[in-house]
């Protein structure tokens, strides 16, 4: 199984004006340093281009491809908690011919943060070739736009921006314990547990 981001690269969740207000800076003299702190905070909270890190899911809407060797008999679990749609399922058939699974044959379901693709009643998954990339599931994950990202995640980003701005030289690995604890408390409810 592997992931590939198709579109919608990571977007900063805090605008520079918001960061200036948080830092209580009135002029634009430090904008390059502030922008670097915003980028670092976003990278800390968001997944990277391989789908790892951060809170475990894209913050702002991104399209991804999940490649797997085959289907689970009834359902296939998706790797992120904030999946909003399954956009297409393509396969390489047992005869090595590419095909698409018709959208009426599957649906996105979820219980809490666990999202999965399940067969609809009467449908069956197609037979696929014996290869690690036989099935490609294209899906969208993350909040619709920056405005939809919850306030407590933005508050965590502001804490990180303040830390990264004030500590532009080498410090201990990552944010200080106090900052890390504050970020953890603000974001814990968004993380997927035991999926």
Secondary structure, DSSP 8 states (H G I E B T S, - for coil): -EEEEEE-----SS-HHHHHHHHT--SSTTHHHHHHHHHHHHHHHS--TTS-STTSS-SB-EEEEEEESS--SSEEE-S-S-EEEEEEEEEEBTTS-EEE--GGGEEEEEETTEEEEEE-TT-----B-SSTTSEEEEEEESBSSGGGS-HHHHHHHHHHHHHHHH--S--SSSS-HHHHHHHHHHHGGGS----
